[in-house]
Amino acid sequence: MYGSSRTAAPITQKQSPFAKTYTMQKKQLNSAAICISLFIPSALFTAMYWIMSFSPHYSMPLLCYIVVLAGLCCVAMTAYLAFDAVRKNQETGVVQFVVGNESAAHREPTWLIFLFATCLQAWFMGVVLGEMNYANHTQPYYEVSNLETYPSVDPSTMRGQQLMDAGRVMFTPGSRLDLTRSRGYKNLENYCVAPIVSAHDTRPVPTYDFWAVGVNCCSGSEADFHCGEFNNPRASAGLRLMQGDDQRAFYKLAVQQAEAAYNIKTEHPLFFHWMQDPIAEVNEYMDEGFKYFFFGVSVHFVFQFFLVFAACIVFAKISST
């Protein structure tokens, strides 16, 4: 057979988009495989990033994680196709080209392996970055938006127990921070608190239930609170603290420090970020969420394009040897 001057005709097979088209003189990279390898991981990243960042994660968490699991199943399918293609190539690749060129068959690169690797990376990064975007930006927006907004709250007469569902509170005009009774609690970081009082409160009131808070904006041992818009004369509103229970526990300890230092009392402390316009601040959370989402999608697409371009160069070199 090998002594004959004729060459065997290539076996005609139905090839997947990820197969390469070879002739006896020329080998070309498959443009369909290149496009699929560029757009499928990018679409997977976008879908995971979106579902983990926005409202389905908050209002329908079960559906959110079902979609994430479905994305992982898609990655598993590309893994199966990639390793199946490698197995078939090892079994039948010798006769796909010209007879006597067995080494070229075993060196044939497959886009399916590349697709599996980049889909796995896209799925993982989409889930991780989406969770970070959700925790830092969109979750606070959804949580505060689902709470009540209270106007004209007098901190000297209202009690924290009456406003347990408050998200945004506009205090009565002239309400201010009593910086002389501020305090902090140190646990790696300084957790700072200052009571919110009415304009006419010059002496201690029966209970201080409304507190402005911040991290690392006081010394902890002195009344030197400078968190948020503490020096803005127009600030008379609060945005409810929505971070986890760990921060809230430290702020409660800071309040206890203030109670002991200034001989004051608190019954149901509520914690707020002191500011002029909490409604605009809440909207800023969502604006930041969208900004990080579009930035992440753009950066990932450029990164995926670079990987595909690099793969084209490597595959072309392997195919030419």
N, C-alpha and C positions, 0 to 999 in steps of 0.2 A: 504493500500500500504506500509506504513512504518512498519506495523506489520509483514510483510513477512520476512522470513530469507534470501530470495534472494535479490541480488542487481541488479539494472537496468543496462542493457548493455549501454556502452557509445554510444552516437549518432555519427555516422560516418559523418564527414564533411570535405570538401576540405579546408585545412587551408593555410593561407598565410605564407610566410617565417617568419613573425613576430609573429606567434602564437607559443605557447609552446606545446610540446608533453608531455602529462600526462598519466601515467598508474596508477593502483590502489596502487602500492607500490613505484613508483619512478617518479620523475619529473626532466626533463633535460632542460637546457637552449638551445635554438635553435642556432646552430652554424652558419646557414645561416644569421639569424638576426644579430648576432654579427659581421660577416664580412661586411654586408651591412652598419651597423651602424658605422663601422670603416672607410670604404673606400668612401662611398658616400659623407659625409661631407668634407672629405679631398680633394676629387676631386672637389667639389663645391668651396671650398676655393681656390684651385690652379687655377681654371678657372677664378674666379673673380679677384684674385690677378694679374694674367697674363694680362687679358684684360684691366685692369685699369692701369697697369704699362708700357706697351710697345706700339708699333707703332699704333695699331688700335685706341688707345685713342687720338693720335695726328693727324693721317691722316684720320681716319674714325670715328669721335666721335659719329655720329648717330648710326652706327653699334655697337659701343662699348656699348652705353647705352641700345640698344635693347637686347644685350646679358646679360647685368646686370639685366634688367627687366625680361628676360626669367629665369634667376637664381632665382629671387624672386618668380616667378610663380611656380618653382619647390618646393620652400619652402612652398608656399601656398598649394600645392598638398599634401605634407607630413602632413601639419596641418589638412587638410580635412580628410585624411586617418586615422590620429591618433584619432581625435574626433569621427569619424564614428566607429572606432574599440571600443572605450570606450562605445559608445551608444549601439552597438550590444552586447558587453560583459554584460552590465547591463540588457539587455533584455533577452538574451539566455544563459548567462554563467552558470546558476544554473544547467542546464541539461547536461553540457559538461563533467562533472566528474561523480563521484558516487553520487547516490541520497542521500540526507541528509547532503551533504557537501557544502551548499550554501555559507558559509562564505569564503571558499577558492576561489570560483569563483569571488567574489567581490574584493578579494585582489590580483587577478592575475595582475602582472605588464605587461605592453606592451612596446615593443621596439619601436613601432611607435611614442609614445610620446617622447621618448629619441631621436629618429631620427629627429623629427621636431625641438626640442630645439637646438640640435647641428648643424643642417643645418642652422637654423636662425642665430646662432652665427657665423658659418663659412662664410655665405654670407655677413654679416655685417662687420666682420673683414677683409675679402678679399677685399671688396670695399674700406674701410677706409685706410687700409695699402697700397693698390694699388695706391690710390690717393696721399698718402704721398710720396711713392716711385717715382711716376711720377713727382710730383711737385719739388722734391728735386734733382732728378738724371736724369731721362730719358727725361723729357721735355726740360731742357737746352741743352741736347745733340741734340735732333731733331731740335730745333730752331736754334742753331749755325750751325749745318750741312747744313741747308737749306739756310744759308746766304753765302756771297761770302768771299773768302780768297784773301787778297791783299798783295803782296810782295813789298818790297822796297818803303815804304811810307815815304816821307819826311815831318815831321810834321810842318816844317817852311814854306813850299810852298803849301801843300795840305790843303783843307778846309773840314770841317765836312760834308758839304752838298754834296760833291763829293763821300763820302763813307757811305751814309746812310744805305746801304745794307751790310755793312761789318760785318762779324762775327769774323774773325781772321785776325789780321793785323801784318805783320812783318815790323817794321820800319827800316829806313836806318841804317847801321852800326854806332855805336857810339851814337845813340839816347838814351836819358836818362830822368830821372825825375828831374824837377827843384824843389828840395825840399825847396828852399828858398822862393818859392811862393806857398807853400801848405797851405791849410786851412781846416776848418771843420765846420759842422753845427750840433748843438746838439738838438735832439728831442727824449728824453729818451735815445737814443744811439748817439754816435758821428759818423757822416757821413763825411768821410775824402776824400779830393781830392788833386791831385798834377798834374800840367801840364806836358805833354810829349813834349820834345823839341829836336831839332837836336843837334848834337855834337858841331857845330860851333856857336850855339846861346848863346851869352854872354849878349846880351841886349834884352829888350822886343821886341817881334815881333808884327806885326799888329794885329793878332788875335790868341788866344789859343783855338783850337777846340778839342784837344785830351787830355783826362784827365784819370789818373790812380785813382782808387777808392778803398775804403775799409771801414769797419765798426769797430769802437772802436780801431783804431790804430793811433790815434792822440789825442791831448788834445782839439783841436777845436779852441783854441784862439792863438796858436803859430804855427810856421812853423816847426812842428816835425812829419811829415808824415813817418810812418814805416809800410806800408801795403804791402802785397804780397811779391814779390821778390825785394823789393826796394834796398837792399844792394847786389844784385847779379850783378856783373859787366858784365855777359854774357846776362843778360835780356835786350831784345830790341824789345819785341813783346807784343801784347795785345789781350786778349780774351774779346769779347764784353759782357757788363753787360746785362744779360737776365732776371733779376728779374722783379717784377711787377712795375707798374707806381709809386707806393708809394715811393719806394727807389729812383727811378730816380728823383722824385720831390725834395727829400731832397738833393740829390747830386747837383741838379741845384741851390738850395739855397746856398750850400757850395761854388759853383763856383761864385755866386754873392758876397759872402763874400770875396773871393779872389780878385775879380775885384775891389771892393771898397777898400780893404786893400793895394793892390799893384798897383793900377791905370793901370790895364791891361784890355783887351777887349776880349770877346768871342762872336761868332755869332751863330754857330750850334754845341754846345758841344756834343761830343760822349764820352761815359764812358767805360773804359776797366779795366780788372784785369791785372796788370803788371806782366809779367813772361818771361821765356826763351823759352818755347815750348808750345804754346797754342794748337797745334794739339794733343799732348799727353794728355794735360789736358782735352780736349773734350772727348777723348776716355776713360779717367778715369771716366767720368760721367756715361757712359754706363756700364763699369766694376762694378761700385758701384751699379747700378741698378740691374744687374744680381746677385751680391753678396747678396743684401738684399732680392731679390726674393727667391733664393734657401735657404737662412737662414730662412726666414719666413715660407716657405713650410715645411721645416724639423721640425721646432719648433711646428708648428700647428699639424703635424702628431703625434709627440710625445705627445702633449697635448690631442689630440683626443684618442690616445691609452690609456692614463691614465683615461680619462672619461669612455671609454668602459669597462676597467678593473674594475673601481669602480662600474659601473652599474651592471656588472656581479655579484659582491659580494652582492650588495644590493638586486638585483632581486632573487638571490639564497636564501638569508635569508627570503625574503618575501614569496617565494614559499614553503619554508620548514615549515612555521607556519600554 
